[in-house]
Amino acid sequence: GAVVSQHPSWVICKSGTSVKIECRSLDFQATTMFWYRQFPKQSLMLMATSNEGSKATYEQGVEKDKFLINHASLTLSTLTVTSAHPEDSSFYICSARKGTPSGNTIYFGEGSWLTVV
Amino acid sequence: AQTVTQSQPEMSVQEAETVTLSCTYDTSENNYYLFWYKQPPSRQMILVIRQEAYKQQNATENRFSVNFQKAAKSFSLKISDSQLGDTAMYFCAFMRRETSGSRLTFGEGTQLTVNP
């Protein structure tokens, strides 16, 4: 397997402030990471694809100025929720693609619960 | 575009029994991967099993095995000797076999409950 670590697991922030969530691949280099949002009892919704050294690719309907993604190294991608509002409260989860001679596999972080008050 | 369908929103099974979760997908690709992920109440997404489309042999991981029918575009998960810890949401997922741009397409999920 592989290890992807996400931090923080839980965060509460005030409305109007910004909050950063980190996603790290601990035992492999990941040129590509993904950020998802998950609503209760629903599947994962892809927000954006984070590419090391270049701009993230956002899915339709996701505000790139609100959800800032930075992938500055091969082991770290960050998601910053700017000017957070209560409707941004959700479960956010990242994943990283690991390439092997037999192909690619996607491993997930533990997820982060964001509550905006 | 690819789609993944899990037609069973909820399933339950008695401890120690066997259960099969269904998954179908639609794609025009020939080379791809299929996955089953487990999401327990902790919300961590855990890789259960991975299948490469070019392999005819069904993947197995201990108590977990798949029935991969490429022509029928079917990828079911069989859990043998079910344990209470298997209670979770299970997601079937598809990914194209390319080195860049690959991403997962998920099904809607199946909530599995293992009863004592």
Boltz contact constraints between the chains, C-beta under 6 A:
constraints:
  - contact:
      token1: [A, 43]
      token2: [B, 106]
      max_distance: 6.0
  - contact:
      token1: [A, 43]
      token2: [B, 108]
      max_distance: 6.0
  - contact:
      token1: [A, 43]
      token2: [B, 109]
      max_distance: 6.0
  - contact:
      token1: [A, 44]
      token2: [B, 106]
      max_distance: 6.0
  - contact:
      token1: [A, 104]
      token2: [B, 102]
      max_distance: 6.0
  - contact:
      token1: [A, 105]
      token2: [B, 50]
      max_distance: 6.0
  - contact:
      token1: [A, 106]
      token2: [B, 104]
      max_distance: 6.0
  - contact:
      token1: [A, 108]
      token2: [B, 45]
      max_distance: 6.0
  - contact:
      token1: [A, 110]
      token2: [B, 44]
      max_distance: 6.0
  - contact:
      token1: [A, 111]
      token2: [B, 43]
      max_distance: 6.0
